[in-house]
Amino acid sequence: MPLSPTSAEREHLHTRVIDFRGYRRTDGLFDIEAHLTDVKSYSFPNEHRGEIKAGEPLHDMWLRVTLDQDLIVRDIEAVTDNGPYGLCPAVTPNFKRMIGQRVAAGWRRAVRENVGGVEGCTHLAEALVAMGTVAFQTLYPFLAKRNREKPRTGRPPLLNTCHVFRSDGEVAKKQWPEFYDGKPDRR
């Protein structure tokens, strides 16, 4: 269901699109790619590029993270085709610092520590954080199969990560009864 109509007329000013895609490679690894664009609905002057015309990307950036089946970053590539400053592309090599990191709890912190602030690009770092959930969605069938084939030990990693997977909810009660900590049914 779409959002409800607004009560006031409005003027469209800005569009950010981040297109995420997940791929399985023939070498057993996985690629997660992101393409980020920021576009204005109006033209404006820019010191580096002269004029940025309406519909022309202010930001046009790409990321590719290559992961193994344990969600370890094996390679990463960042590219800035367009940015508001000529210096924007200079920081993309810093993203190689993410090699060896695991997409798991602490992913956001690892991104912040390795490519946050002056060591990175806000837009590419934000996309990289979101790529964590895209990676999980891409690899889920392989992870689920592997998990079915070995006995489960410890808490399920999804427990308490969202409303649906809360430890006192119906999904936990059904899928992980040993970790369900809600009130008993009173039907």
C-alpha positions as CSV (number, residue, x, y, z in Angstrom):
1,M,0.0,0.0,0.0
2,P,1.4,3.4,-0.9
3,L,1.7,6.4,1.4
4,S,-1.5,8.4,2.0
5,P,-1.9,11.6,-0.1
6,T,-0.4,14.7,1.4
7,S,-2.7,17.6,2.4
8,A,-0.5,20.3,0.8
9,E,0.8,20.8,-2.7
10,R,4.5,20.3,-3.0
11,E,7.5,20.7,-5.3
12,H,9.8,17.8,-6.0
13,L,13.4,18.9,-5.3
14,H,15.6,15.8,-4.8
15,T,15.7,12.1,-5.6
16,R,18.2,9.6,-4.2
17,V,18.2,6.2,-5.7
18,I,20.2,3.3,-4.3
19,D,19.9,0.2,-6.4
20,F,21.3,-2.9,-4.6
21,R,21.9,-6.2,-6.3
22,G,23.2,-9.6,-5.1
23,Y,25.0,-12.1,-7.3
24,R,26.4,-15.6,-6.9
25,R,29.7,-16.1,-8.7
26,T,31.0,-19.2,-10.4
27,D,34.0,-19.2,-8.1
28,G,31.8,-19.8,-5.0
29,L,31.9,-16.1,-3.9
30,F,29.1,-13.6,-3.9
31,D,29.0,-10.0,-5.1
32,I,26.8,-7.3,-3.6
33,E,26.6,-4.2,-5.7
34,A,25.2,-0.8,-5.0
35,H,24.7,2.2,-7.3
36,L,23.8,5.5,-5.7
37,T,22.6,8.6,-7.5
38,D,21.4,12.0,-6.2
39,V,19.5,14.1,-8.7
40,K,18.0,17.5,-8.3
41,S,14.9,18.7,-10.2
42,Y,16.6,22.1,-10.8
43,S,19.9,23.3,-12.2
44,F,22.4,25.0,-10.0
45,P,26.0,26.3,-10.1
46,N,28.9,24.1,-8.9
47,E,32.4,25.3,-8.4
48,H,34.0,22.1,-9.6
49,R,31.7,21.1,-12.4
50,G,30.3,24.5,-13.6
51,E,26.6,23.9,-13.7
52,I,24.8,20.8,-12.7
53,K,21.7,20.6,-14.8
54,A,18.3,19.4,-13.6
55,G,18.3,15.6,-13.8
56,E,22.1,15.3,-14.0
57,P,23.5,13.3,-11.1
58,L,25.1,15.3,-8.3
59,H,26.4,12.0,-6.9
60,D,26.9,8.9,-9.1
61,M,28.7,6.3,-7.1
62,W,29.2,2.5,-7.1
63,L,30.2,-0.2,-4.6
64,R,31.0,-3.8,-5.1
65,V,31.6,-6.1,-2.0
66,T,32.8,-9.6,-2.7
67,L,32.0,-12.0,0.1
68,D,32.6,-15.7,0.9
69,Q,29.9,-18.0,2.4
70,D,30.9,-16.9,5.9
71,L,30.1,-13.3,5.0
72,I,33.7,-12.3,5.1
73,V,34.7,-9.4,2.8
74,R,37.2,-10.8,0.3
75,D,37.3,-7.7,-1.9
76,I,35.7,-4.3,-2.3
77,E,35.6,-1.7,-5.0
78,A,34.3,1.9,-4.7
79,V,33.9,4.3,-7.6
80,T,32.8,7.9,-7.7
81,D,31.9,8.9,-11.2
82,N,30.3,12.2,-10.1
83,G,30.5,14.2,-7.0
84,P,30.2,17.9,-6.1
85,Y,34.0,18.2,-5.6
86,G,37.0,17.0,-7.6
87,L,38.4,15.5,-4.5
88,C,35.5,13.1,-4.0
89,P,37.0,10.1,-5.8
90,A,40.3,10.4,-3.9
91,V,38.9,8.5,-0.9
92,T,37.6,5.4,-2.7
93,P,40.8,3.4,-2.1
94,N,40.2,3.5,1.6
95,F,37.3,1.2,1.2
96,K,39.8,-1.7,0.7
97,R,40.2,-1.4,4.5
98,M,37.0,-3.4,4.8
99,I,38.6,-6.5,3.4
100,G,38.6,-9.2,6.2
101,Q,35.6,-7.7,8.0
102,R,32.5,-9.9,8.5
103,V,29.0,-8.9,7.8
104,A,27.5,-9.6,11.2
105,A,26.8,-7.9,14.4
106,G,29.2,-4.9,14.5
107,W,29.1,-4.3,10.8
108,R,27.9,-0.7,11.2
109,R,30.7,-0.1,13.7
110,A,33.3,-1.6,11.4
111,V,32.2,0.6,8.5
112,R,32.4,3.7,10.8
113,E,35.9,2.8,12.1
114,N,37.3,2.0,8.6
115,V,35.7,4.4,6.2
116,G,33.8,6.9,8.4
117,G,34.4,10.6,8.8
118,V,37.4,12.0,7.0
119,E,38.5,8.5,6.1
120,G,35.6,7.9,3.7
121,C,32.5,9.3,2.0
122,T,29.2,9.7,3.8
123,H,27.2,8.5,0.9
124,L,29.3,5.4,0.1
125,A,29.6,4.5,3.8
126,E,25.8,4.7,4.2
127,A,25.3,2.5,1.2
128,L,27.9,0.0,2.6
129,V,26.1,-0.2,5.9
130,A,22.9,-1.1,4.1
131,M,24.7,-3.6,1.9
132,G,25.0,-5.8,5.1
133,T,21.3,-6.6,5.0
134,V,21.4,-7.0,1.2
135,A,24.3,-9.5,1.7
136,F,22.2,-11.5,4.2
137,Q,19.2,-11.5,1.8
138,T,21.4,-12.7,-1.0
139,L,23.2,-15.5,0.9
140,Y,20.2,-16.5,3.0
141,P,19.3,-19.7,1.0
142,F,22.9,-20.9,1.3
143,L,23.2,-20.0,4.9
144,A,19.8,-21.6,5.8
145,K,20.8,-24.8,4.0
146,R,24.1,-25.0,5.8
147,N,22.4,-24.3,9.1
148,R,19.9,-27.1,8.5
149,E,22.7,-29.5,7.9
150,K,24.4,-28.9,11.3
151,P,23.0,-29.0,14.8
152,R,22.0,-25.6,16.1
153,T,24.0,-24.3,19.1
154,G,23.3,-21.0,20.9
155,R,20.8,-18.3,20.4
156,P,19.4,-17.9,16.9
157,P,21.1,-14.9,15.3
158,L,17.8,-13.4,14.2
159,L,16.3,-13.4,17.7
160,N,15.4,-9.8,18.9
161,T,16.6,-8.2,15.7
162,C,13.1,-6.9,14.8
163,H,9.5,-6.9,15.9
164,V,8.7,-10.2,14.2
165,F,11.7,-12.0,15.7
166,R,11.2,-10.7,19.3
167,S,11.8,-13.4,22.0
168,D,8.3,-13.0,23.4
169,G,6.6,-13.2,20.0
170,E,4.7,-15.9,18.1
171,V,7.5,-16.5,15.6
172,A,10.0,-17.2,18.5
173,K,7.4,-19.4,20.2
174,K,7.0,-21.5,17.1
175,Q,10.5,-21.5,15.5
176,W,12.7,-21.3,18.7
177,P,10.6,-22.5,21.6
178,E,13.7,-23.0,23.8
179,F,14.4,-19.3,23.5
180,Y,10.8,-18.1,23.8
181,D,10.5,-16.0,27.0
182,G,7.0,-14.6,26.6
183,K,3.9,-15.1,28.7
184,P,2.1,-18.4,28.1
185,D,-1.1,-18.4,26.0
186,R,-4.3,-17.9,28.0
187,R,-6.7,-19.2,25.4
